[in-house]
Amino acid sequence: MSKLKIAIQKSGRLNEDSLNLLKACGIAIDNGKDQLKVAVANFPMEILYLRNSDIPQYLEDGTVDIAIVGENLLIEQQKQVEIVEKLGFSKCRVSLAVPKDVEDESINYLNNKKIATSYPVTLKAFLDQNNIQAEIHTISGSVEIAPNIGLADGICDIVSSGNTLFRNGLKETQVILQSEAVLVKSKKLNAEQEEILDKLLFRIKAVQKAKNSKYILLNVPNDKIEAVTKILPVLKSPTILPLAQEGWSSLHSVIAEGEFWDVIDSLKTAGAEDILIVPIDKMVS
């Protein structure tokens, strides 16, 4: 029977988030100490822990079948692989930054300047698009220190919170691209492996949908049910159950996390009471 070989980052935040996602999908992972290859007992899959920068090449070669990596890495390496699902975690951006005392925050400040980066391909494409001539210094690690030691006038690097830039006396001036973790597949999967991937995707989407939704229960007078149901987002239609108290019913439905407070305020105004919100573990449709 075929198996899917999935590559994830050997260490770092992407490693933890990737493992949490797989576990939420019901995949039992029994990690031995310092193991770089782990079999999964309850799903046709093997997990390979690899250095992040090596994963796209392994995918293109077909050495691994699927992987969880940062979208920014795929853009930089430009490998022939396919993104199958955006995963919504490990969000960051690739940005330009300059010393805090630089007044000009426009892209033009870097014209004919030196820029240090670990993302030369991404940076060059952005500079070319904006007709900026700059000298690119490709370095790995500790890019933020480059302006302080006189190596560069600015940097291009990954930014999450911006705290690292602040500690090194830099400020973010231009966002080149937004990135998040993505599930990627090799173009060399066979038909059986594609079927396994479809099963994994089904689980991932159920987990993601649940994570972004809340289950809502509320009590409402019967004469206000119609008004409340017009406000209430639903999968198909709300569940309506009569209460022991005459003239009242209980409505059950699902709310998207991003709409939560606006919907709650509207429901209360329409006459809903005793609103209870419950997290959802999995959501299958």
C-alpha positions as CSV (number, residue, x, y, z in Angstrom):
1,M,0.0,0.0,0.0
2,S,1.3,3.5,-0.9
3,K,2.1,6.0,1.8
4,L,2.5,9.7,1.8
5,K,5.9,11.0,2.9
6,I,5.3,14.4,4.5
7,A,8.2,16.8,5.3
8,I,7.9,19.3,8.1
9,Q,10.4,21.7,9.7
10,K,12.9,19.9,12.0
11,S,12.7,22.6,14.6
12,G,11.1,26.0,15.2
13,R,7.6,27.4,15.4
14,L,6.5,25.9,12.1
15,N,7.4,22.4,13.5
16,E,5.1,22.8,16.5
17,D,2.2,24.2,14.6
18,S,2.5,21.5,11.9
19,L,2.5,18.7,14.5
20,N,-0.5,20.3,16.2
21,L,-2.4,20.3,13.0
22,L,-1.6,16.7,12.2
23,K,-2.6,15.6,15.7
24,A,-5.9,17.6,15.4
25,C,-6.5,15.6,12.2
26,G,-6.4,12.4,14.3
27,I,-2.9,11.4,13.2
28,A,-1.0,9.6,16.0
29,I,2.6,10.7,16.1
30,D,5.0,8.8,18.4
31,N,8.2,10.8,18.2
32,G,11.4,9.1,19.4
33,K,14.2,11.3,20.6
34,D,16.2,12.8,17.7
35,Q,14.3,10.7,15.1
36,L,14.3,12.3,11.7
37,K,11.8,9.8,10.2
38,V,8.7,8.6,12.0
39,A,6.0,6.1,10.9
40,V,2.3,6.9,11.6
41,A,0.3,3.9,13.0
42,N,-3.2,5.0,12.1
43,F,-2.8,6.8,8.7
44,P,-0.8,5.8,5.6
45,M,1.9,8.4,6.2
46,E,5.6,8.8,7.2
47,I,6.9,12.1,8.7
48,L,10.3,13.4,7.8
49,Y,11.9,16.1,9.9
50,L,14.0,18.2,7.5
51,R,15.8,21.5,7.5
52,N,13.4,24.1,6.3
53,S,15.4,25.4,3.4
54,D,15.9,21.9,2.0
55,I,12.2,20.9,1.8
56,P,11.3,22.6,-1.5
57,Q,14.1,20.7,-3.3
58,Y,13.1,17.4,-1.8
59,L,9.5,18.1,-3.0
60,E,10.6,18.9,-6.5
61,D,12.7,15.8,-6.7
62,G,9.9,13.6,-5.4
63,T,11.9,12.5,-2.4
64,V,9.0,13.6,-0.3
65,D,5.4,13.7,-1.4
66,I,3.9,16.6,0.5
67,A,5.2,19.2,3.0
68,I,4.2,22.0,5.3
69,V,6.4,25.0,4.6
70,G,6.2,28.8,4.6
71,E,4.9,30.3,1.3
72,N,7.7,32.8,1.4
73,L,10.3,30.0,1.0
74,L,8.5,28.6,-2.1
75,I,8.4,32.0,-3.7
76,E,12.1,32.5,-3.0
77,Q,13.2,29.1,-4.3
78,Q,10.8,29.0,-7.2
79,K,10.6,25.2,-7.3
80,Q,8.1,23.3,-9.5
81,V,5.7,22.2,-6.7
82,E,2.0,22.9,-6.1
83,I,0.3,24.6,-3.2
84,V,-2.8,22.6,-2.3
85,E,-4.0,24.4,0.9
86,K,-3.2,27.5,2.9
87,L,-3.1,26.6,6.6
88,G,-3.6,29.9,8.3
89,F,-0.7,29.7,10.8
90,S,2.9,30.9,11.0
91,K,1.8,34.2,9.3
92,C,4.6,36.7,8.5
93,R,5.7,39.1,5.8
94,V,8.8,39.7,3.9
95,S,9.6,43.4,4.3
96,L,12.2,46.1,3.7
97,A,13.5,47.9,6.8
98,V,15.9,50.8,7.4
99,P,17.5,52.5,10.4
100,K,15.0,54.3,12.6
101,D,16.6,57.7,12.1
102,V,16.1,57.6,8.3
103,E,13.3,60.1,7.5
104,D,12.6,58.9,3.9
105,E,10.5,55.7,4.2
106,S,9.7,55.5,0.5
107,I,11.2,52.8,-1.7
108,N,13.3,55.5,-3.4
109,Y,15.5,55.8,-0.4
110,L,17.1,52.5,-1.3
111,N,18.0,53.5,-4.8
112,N,21.7,53.0,-5.3
113,K,22.0,51.7,-1.7
114,K,23.1,48.4,-0.3
115,I,20.5,45.9,1.0
116,A,21.3,42.8,3.1
117,T,18.9,39.8,2.8
118,S,18.4,36.1,2.9
119,Y,15.8,36.4,0.1
120,P,17.7,37.7,-2.9
121,V,15.3,36.4,-5.5
122,T,12.2,37.9,-3.9
123,L,14.0,41.2,-3.3
124,K,15.4,41.5,-6.8
125,A,12.0,40.9,-8.3
126,F,10.5,43.6,-6.1
127,L,13.3,46.1,-6.9
128,D,13.0,45.4,-10.6
129,Q,9.2,45.9,-10.5
130,N,9.8,49.3,-8.8
131,N,12.7,50.4,-11.0
132,I,15.1,50.5,-8.1
133,Q,18.8,49.9,-8.6
134,A,20.4,48.5,-5.4
135,E,23.3,46.3,-4.4
136,I,22.1,43.1,-2.9
137,H,24.2,41.4,-0.2
138,T,23.0,37.8,0.3
139,I,23.7,36.6,3.9
140,S,22.1,33.9,6.1
141,G,21.1,34.6,9.7
142,S,21.3,37.8,11.7
143,V,20.3,40.0,8.7
144,E,19.1,42.7,11.2
145,I,22.6,43.5,12.3
146,A,23.9,44.5,8.8
147,P,23.1,48.2,8.9
148,N,24.6,48.5,12.4
149,I,28.0,47.1,11.2
150,G,28.0,49.2,8.0
151,L,27.4,46.2,5.7
152,A,24.2,47.6,4.3
153,D,21.8,50.6,4.3
154,G,18.8,48.5,4.7
155,I,17.6,44.9,4.9
156,C,14.9,42.6,3.5
157,D,13.8,39.9,5.9
158,I,10.9,38.1,7.5
159,V,8.9,40.2,9.9
160,S,6.3,38.8,12.4
161,S,5.8,41.1,15.3
162,G,8.5,43.6,14.4
163,N,10.2,43.3,17.8
164,T,13.5,42.1,16.3
165,L,13.6,45.1,14.0
166,F,12.9,47.4,17.0
167,R,15.7,45.9,19.1
168,N,18.2,46.4,16.3
169,G,17.2,50.0,15.7
170,L,15.3,49.4,12.5
171,K,11.8,50.2,11.2
172,E,9.7,48.5,8.6
173,T,9.1,50.6,5.5
174,Q,7.8,48.4,2.7
175,V,5.9,45.0,2.7
176,I,7.0,42.9,-0.2
177,L,4.7,39.9,0.3
178,Q,2.5,38.3,2.9
179,S,3.2,34.7,3.8
180,E,1.7,31.8,5.9
181,A,2.2,28.1,6.2
182,V,1.0,26.1,3.2
183,L,0.5,22.4,2.4
184,V,2.4,21.7,-0.8
185,K,2.6,18.6,-2.9
186,S,5.1,17.1,-5.4
187,K,4.1,16.8,-9.0
188,K,5.2,13.1,-8.9
189,L,2.4,11.7,-6.8
190,N,0.7,8.5,-8.1
191,A,-3.1,8.0,-8.1
192,E,-3.2,6.1,-4.8
193,Q,-1.1,8.9,-3.1
194,E,-3.5,11.5,-4.5
195,E,-6.4,9.6,-2.8
196,I,-4.6,9.6,0.5
197,L,-3.9,13.3,0.1
198,D,-7.6,13.9,-0.5
199,K,-8.4,12.2,2.8
200,L,-5.8,14.3,4.6
201,L,-7.2,17.5,3.1
202,F,-10.7,16.5,4.1
203,R,-9.5,16.3,7.7
204,I,-7.5,19.5,7.6
205,K,-10.5,21.5,6.2
206,A,-12.7,20.1,9.0
207,V,-10.2,21.2,11.6
208,Q,-9.7,24.6,10.0
209,K,-13.5,25.2,9.7
210,A,-14.0,24.3,13.3
211,K,-11.2,26.5,14.5
212,N,-12.8,29.5,12.7
213,S,-16.3,28.9,14.0
214,K,-18.2,28.9,17.3
215,Y,-21.4,26.9,18.2
216,I,-24.1,29.2,19.5
217,L,-27.2,28.4,21.6
218,L,-29.7,31.1,22.5
219,N,-33.2,31.6,23.9
220,V,-35.7,33.7,22.0
221,P,-39.4,34.5,22.2
222,N,-41.3,32.7,19.5
223,D,-42.6,36.0,18.1
224,K,-39.0,37.1,17.5
225,I,-37.7,33.9,15.9
226,E,-38.1,35.2,12.4
227,A,-36.1,38.4,13.1
228,V,-33.4,36.5,14.9
229,T,-32.9,33.9,12.2
230,K,-32.4,36.6,9.6
231,I,-29.4,37.8,11.7
232,L,-28.1,34.4,12.6
233,P,-25.5,32.9,10.2
234,V,-26.3,29.3,9.6
235,L,-24.9,26.2,7.8
236,K,-28.4,25.5,6.2
237,S,-31.0,26.5,8.8
238,P,-30.9,26.9,12.6
239,T,-32.1,24.2,14.9
240,I,-35.2,25.4,16.8
241,L,-36.3,23.6,19.9
242,P,-39.3,24.5,22.1
243,L,-38.5,25.4,25.8
244,A,-40.5,24.4,28.8
245,Q,-41.3,28.0,29.3
246,E,-44.3,28.7,27.0
247,G,-43.7,31.1,24.2
248,W,-40.0,30.6,24.1
249,S,-37.6,28.5,21.9
250,S,-33.9,27.6,21.9
251,L,-32.0,28.3,18.6
252,H,-28.7,26.5,17.8
253,S,-26.4,27.5,15.0
254,V,-22.8,28.3,14.0
255,I,-21.0,31.7,13.9
256,A,-17.8,32.6,12.1
257,E,-15.1,33.7,14.6
258,G,-14.6,37.0,12.7
259,E,-18.3,37.9,12.8
260,F,-18.8,36.9,16.5
261,W,-19.2,40.2,18.3
262,D,-21.2,42.0,15.6
263,V,-23.6,39.1,15.4
264,I,-24.0,38.8,19.2
265,D,-24.8,42.5,19.5
266,S,-27.4,42.3,16.7
267,L,-29.0,39.2,18.3
268,K,-29.4,40.8,21.7
269,T,-31.0,43.9,20.1
270,A,-33.4,41.5,18.2
271,G,-34.5,39.9,21.5
272,A,-32.2,36.9,22.0
273,E,-31.3,36.0,25.6
274,D,-29.1,33.6,27.5
275,I,-26.6,33.3,24.7
276,L,-24.1,30.4,25.1
277,I,-21.0,30.1,23.0
278,V,-19.3,26.7,22.6
279,P,-16.0,25.9,20.8
280,I,-16.1,23.3,18.0
281,D,-13.6,20.5,17.8
282,K,-14.2,19.3,14.3
283,M,-16.7,20.5,11.6
284,V,-17.6,18.1,8.8
285,S,-19.9,19.2,6.0
